[in-house]
Amino acid sequence: MSLRFTLARAVGAASTWGLKHVAHRPAANLPGRMALAIDPALLDELRGKCAEGSVITVGTNGKTSTNNLLADAFEAAGRTIICNRTGANLAAGISSALLQQPAAQWGVFECDELWLAHVLPHLRSNYVVLLNLFRDQLDRCGEIDRIQTSIAGALAASPDTVLVYNADDPLCARIADTVANRTVAFGLAESMNLAQNTVADAQMCQKCDGMVQYHYRQYGQLGDYYCTTCDFARPALDYAGRDIKLGADGVSMEICGPAACEQVRTPQATPYAAYNLVAAYALCREANIPTPAFQRAVDAFDPRNGRLQRYRLGGRDVLLNLAKNPTGFNQNLKIVEVDRGPKMVAFFINDQVADGRDISWIWDIDFEELAGQEDTVVFAGGSRAHDLAVRLKYAGITAAVIENIEDAFMRLGALTAAGVMPADAAVYAIANYTALPPVHAALDAMEAAEGGSGREAVGAAEAAAGTEEPRAVAGEVAGAAAKDAAGIAGPAEVAGAALVPDLAQSAGSTAPVVIAHLLPDLLNLYGDGGNVRILEQRLRWRGIPVEVRRIAHGETVDFSTVDLVFMGGGPDREQKLASEQLLAMRDDLAAYVEADGPLLAICGGYQILGTQWLWGDELVEGLALIDMETRRPGTSANRLIGDMMLTSPLASRPVIGYENHAGRTYLGTGVECFGRVVGKAGFGNNDSEGVEGVRYRNVVGTYSHGPLLSKNPEVADWLLARALEHWAERTGGAAPAWEPLDDAAEVAANEVMVRRLS
């Protein structure tokens, strides 16, 4: 035992005592962080506290739930464990758990995907359970292939570790293909017949330039996939879920493994619970945990940590859950959608470091699924509530911005008092990572305050308005404004479309404005499709017919029939494949641009417009539509990442966006930029000139995503005005005049960021 280790352990113990007994704060991370600073080899020395070994659970979604279920199953089988149950999943959190808990037979830990490389080589765990990989926190984690490389490297450094992986996820299967470790594949052997969402994270083959196809797909990119170009396909399943029954009372299935088929069930009624169940079962069978002990743990599982946690407050059923990326949110929306009764849905989005500063992903959530539901009120909360309200607006949902969950209950109570919503309307609260704890704490406090009366908790929330009677609140909040504030008004009212009811006829019902969205299956890394949604909706709200043509990989487009073109950005492999297809249509696209056809290009799509762009470390040929080039960042390996505020001739207000790029773009002599960087944040095209993007004829190229147009409606309308001019020339009609829309939500979101960045 080294002196460093002795000192590190003493500091860990002292800091744990101080946090718990003096500061009255959790001691989940700081003790481990301090101890690791003293002894970087701490985990090597602590490994021996787990006499029989350890298991680590990693993956984008479901780590905490699956890890805690495994911990319960090990304990139900009589094994003693050390576990980081609170979800502190970096090296510091795992170190804290090992420092603070007594020696045991097994360590059962969850670990952040990128931190596995810092943990596994030291713990040399018996098993790693890999649940899934979805796009998440691009500003911190980068593209998914970086995570794949990191996980594969961690496994290579611990060659005796067995990888138990979700073979239904092509991203996980690719890792299993590349490592020498023993692997165990689990998955679902039949379709759950789920409705599919708009965006998936792995549409390109993991081995070649082909595109993935499916015999059936579950959600996201999970399913029974195959490539039509090479031999990449879902591997044979060692543990396969069959006869899957998904209902309101939970999920049940028969899981067939190497030795036998057994019936298992979980009371959690979600599709992703099916995957968590088969993953935990597979690991338990590999670790010789008997199935009866596993099932007892599943039946009793009640994490009380905000994940699928249920309450009964004031006569209302309340469900709280975590969602932190498009896939997670879309699966939560499926839960809400099944409930056809009256309900309130409160979304909370923060942008702290742990969440990821970039929230462009909210535009890949299919909020439109809520738009047609009757007796549904929606609220937007969190530090980025205004951005969320804008996203919901373009989904056809009016969402009042709220301070907290108590505010949501108060407003719901006012609507109930006004007779707008019934007293037993269900409540759903869905929050991302750092937004979850305060919502969880508030609901726990309501539950504790309610006691046995069934009314006190909600009554306390309603009283937070500072009024003596709920009906007084109703008079102020409900009344004529209540439906609008609570999200019942229709999108036409919100957008101000009633200002121009006759434009549809003037534009001509048989000649819509045509927007071409180029290669959305390859170029949609940063919620880029949101820009197309915004452009489309702003025309529809004005009564102007519009057609969106989504030109997928392998398809062609006649630019002479198009009035506006959009190109997004993509991961490196997808962007390279897209650029090859775009080069093949280069002459037609150039003719469109030179004829003043408007074009918006974001990030990778912007780079491709120049003479060359950066693909990894390689410089490749661009479309050469504009005199500009993207080069390596010299001696710097840093990406330019963060919020950005610009002044642009296309907008009277500051233009707000987010950038995340490695390449440095330089404009040719005399080429105009889109804007100039101002305020406290932002780099722009490169880290030396203070200019951002490009303007050429009616082309706008920019690194600014988020998407760009969500907080910058003036830029959207500039593009639409050019599109209508092009439409008039193409069709011989007269471009319709329009009135301004009500952009209060967009301007509010813009102003929040202007104040933050000024």
Secondary structure, DSSP 8 states (H G I E B T S, - for coil): --HHHHHHHHHHHHHHHHHHHTS----SSHHHHHHHHH-TTHHHHHGGGEEEEEEEEE-SSSHHHHHHHHHHHHHHTT--EEE-TT---SHHHHHHHHHHS--EEEEEEE--TTTHHHHHHHH--SEEEE-------HHHH-SHHHHHHHHHHHHHTSTT-EEEEETTSHHHHHHHHH--S-EEEEEESS-------S--S--B-SSSSSBEEEEEE-STT-EEEEESSSS-B----SEEEEEEEEETTEEEEEEE-SS-EEEEEES--SHHHHHHHHHHHHHHHHTT--HHHHHHHHHH----SSSSEEEEETTEEEEEEE--SHHHHHHHHHHHHH--S-EEEEEE---STTT-S--GGGGGS-THHHHT-TTEEEEEESTTHHHHHHHHHHTT--EEE-SSHHHHHHHHHHHHHTTSS-TT-EEEEEE-TTTHHHHHHHHHHHHHHHTTTSSHHHHHHHHTTS-SSHHHHHHHHSHHHHHHHHT-S-HHHHHTGGG-TTHHHHH-TTS-EEEEEE-TTTS-TTSTHHHHHHHHHHHHTTT--EEEEEE-TT----GGG-SEEEE----HHHHHHHHHHHHHTHHHHHHHHHTT--EEEETHHHHHTSSEEEETTEEEE---SSSEEEE--TT----EEEEEEEE-TT-SS-EEEEEEESSEEEE-TT-B-SEEEESSS---SSSSS-EESEEETTEEEES-BS-GGGS-HHHHHHHHHHHHHHHHHHHS-----------HHHHHHHHHHHHHH-
